[in-house]
Amino acid sequence: MKKISFISILNRSMGTYAIICKPVCDKLHMPLPALQILMTLADNPELTTAKEISIHKALKPTLISFYVEKLVQAGYLERQSIKGNRRSVKLVCTDKALPIIEQGRKINKLYFSLITEGFSDEEISFFRNITEKIDRNMEAIREKAAAGELISSAGSE
């Protein structure tokens, strides 16, 4: 069995997800980043701004802004002002986006069932626990880096 790195698995995971999404994106005439923005807003109510989505999805802010504008023009998103914060805008999915979000949730369910095929219930529970811990660790890394507390030791040997 060949050794597979964690980074390789993450990259392959995103590519495989794109393959699963392609038929629905083609049918909806919607690029994958646009679908990801709608799904992020629908499934993560604490994320409401383009900046937060950019960080969460690890997509460039300019790409998020581009697709947010397209989604607003198509009537899938609306912008709302945030009281006390003139610089940020809250993004809200409209009723028109609900059927797309439902299809996105079906894709996500299919994807998860395919990548965990052959797993026992215990293994799926373990997998969920591990990925949640990895996510928390990655968030802590981002926070430390933003605070200047993370010193990279890569290449310092």
C-alpha positions as semicolon CSV with decimal commas, in nm:
position;residue;x (nm);y (nm);z (nm)
1;M;0,000;0,000;0,000
2;K;0,139;0,339;-0,094
3;K;0,185;0,614;0,160
4;I;-0,070;0,894;0,117
5;S;-0,014;1,233;0,276
6;F;-0,286;1,424;0,457
7;I;-0,247;1,717;0,215
8;S;-0,288;1,481;-0,080
9;I;-0,609;1,341;0,072
10;L;-0,746;1,693;0,121
11;N;-0,667;1,789;-0,238
12;R;-0,815;1,468;-0,377
13;S;-1,121;1,518;-0,158
14;M;-1,189;1,860;-0,310
15;G;-1,139;1,726;-0,661
16;T;-1,371;1,433;-0,596
17;Y;-1,632;1,667;-0,449
18;A;-1,614;1,880;-0,764
19;I;-1,677;1,567;-0,974
20;I;-1,985;1,482;-0,765
21;C;-2,114;1,840;-0,793
22;K;-2,053;1,884;-1,166
23;P;-2,382;1,737;-1,298
24;V;-2,591;1,951;-1,062
25;C;-2,382;2,264;-1,127
26;D;-2,417;2,206;-1,503
27;K;-2,793;2,157;-1,470
28;L;-2,825;2,476;-1,262
29;H;-2,580;2,669;-1,482
30;M;-2,398;2,756;-1,160
31;P;-2,022;2,737;-1,104
32;L;-1,906;2,533;-0,805
33;P;-1,780;2,835;-0,606
34;A;-2,126;2,993;-0,629
35;L;-2,287;2,673;-0,502
36;Q;-2,028;2,657;-0,223
37;I;-2,113;3,013;-0,117
38;L;-2,484;2,934;-0,096
39;M;-2,417;2,612;0,095
40;T;-2,177;2,784;0,335
41;L;-2,434;3,051;0,416
42;A;-2,715;2,797;0,451
43;D;-2,525;2,550;0,670
44;N;-2,318;2,790;0,880
45;P;-2,544;3,065;1,015
46;E;-2,252;3,217;1,207
47;L;-2,080;3,295;0,875
48;T;-2,255;3,589;0,714
49;T;-1,996;3,801;0,536
50;A;-1,789;3,749;0,224
51;K;-1,472;3,772;0,435
52;E;-1,590;3,495;0,669
53;I;-1,683;3,274;0,373
54;S;-1,345;3,341;0,214
55;I;-1,164;3,225;0,528
56;H;-1,393;2,926;0,584
57;K;-1,374;2,799;0,225
58;A;-1,009;2,902;0,172
59;L;-1,110;3,088;-0,144
60;K;-0,966;3,422;-0,252
61;P;-1,175;3,723;-0,144
62;T;-1,189;3,851;-0,504
63;L;-1,340;3,519;-0,615
64;I;-1,598;3,533;-0,336
65;S;-1,686;3,893;-0,425
66;F;-1,724;3,803;-0,792
67;Y;-1,963;3,515;-0,723
68;V;-2,153;3,701;-0,451
69;E;-2,225;3,974;-0,707
70;K;-2,348;3,712;-0,958
71;L;-2,567;3,547;-0,692
72;V;-2,714;3,884;-0,590
73;Q;-2,789;3,971;-0,954
74;A;-2,954;3,630;-1,005
75;G;-3,172;3,682;-0,696
76;Y;-3,019;3,403;-0,485
77;L;-2,858;3,635;-0,229
78;E;-2,935;3,971;-0,085
79;R;-2,712;4,209;0,102
80;Q;-2,816;4,354;0,435
81;S;-2,638;4,619;0,636
82;I;-2,490;4,522;0,969
83;K;-2,590;4,759;1,245
84;G;-2,285;4,931;1,387
85;N;-2,055;4,812;1,107
86;R;-2,064;5,024;0,794
87;R;-1,778;4,837;0,626
88;S;-1,929;4,487;0,627
89;V;-2,242;4,354;0,465
90;K;-2,441;4,053;0,580
91;L;-2,526;3,805;0,304
92;V;-2,863;3,630;0,321
93;C;-2,997;3,352;0,100
94;T;-3,332;3,430;-0,060
95;D;-3,626;3,195;-0,105
96;K;-3,516;3,153;-0,467
97;A;-3,197;2,984;-0,339
98;L;-3,382;2,723;-0,130
99;P;-3,420;2,459;-0,407
100;I;-3,050;2,493;-0,490
101;I;-2,955;2,460;-0,126
102;E;-3,168;2,146;-0,102
103;Q;-2,988;1,997;-0,403
104;G;-2,655;2,095;-0,246
105;R;-2,748;1,913;0,072
106;K;-2,834;1,603;-0,130
107;I;-2,494;1,625;-0,302
108;N;-2,322;1,656;0,036
109;K;-2,509;1,355;0,172
110;L;-2,423;1,151;-0,137
111;Y;-2,059;1,256;-0,120
112;F;-2,029;1,160;0,246
113;S;-2,197;0,824;0,187
114;L;-1,962;0,752;-0,104
115;I;-1,640;0,844;0,078
116;T;-1,742;0,644;0,386
117;E;-1,863;0,341;0,190
118;G;-1,769;0,024;0,374
119;F;-1,721;0,204;0,707
120;S;-1,894;0,070;1,017
121;D;-2,108;0,307;1,224
122;E;-1,826;0,310;1,480
123;E;-1,572;0,407;1,212
124;I;-1,797;0,685;1,081
125;S;-1,835;0,820;1,436
126;F;-1,457;0,804;1,482
127;F;-1,405;0,978;1,146
128;R;-1,644;1,259;1,242
129;N;-1,470;1,304;1,579
130;I;-1,126;1,316;1,418
131;T;-1,230;1,566;1,148
132;E;-1,396;1,789;1,411
133;K;-1,075;1,787;1,616
134;I;-0,866;1,864;1,308
135;D;-1,101;2,152;1,225
136;R;-1,068;2,294;1,578
137;N;-0,689;2,263;1,558
138;M;-0,685;2,440;1,220
139;E;-0,898;2,722;1,364
140;A;-0,655;2,756;1,656
141;I;-0,365;2,773;1,411
142;R;-0,539;3,050;1,213
143;E;-0,607;3,246;1,533
144;K;-0,246;3,209;1,652
145;A;-0,114;3,313;1,311
146;A;-0,341;3,618;1,304
147;A;-0,217;3,716;1,651
148;G;0,144;3,673;1,543
149;E;0,192;3,386;1,789
150;L;0,278;3,123;1,533
151;I;0,638;3,102;1,431
152;S;0,704;2,879;1,135
153;S;0,991;2,641;1,183
154;A;0,975;2,520;0,823
155;G;1,313;2,553;0,658
156;S;1,487;2,666;0,977
157;E;1,701;2,357;1,018
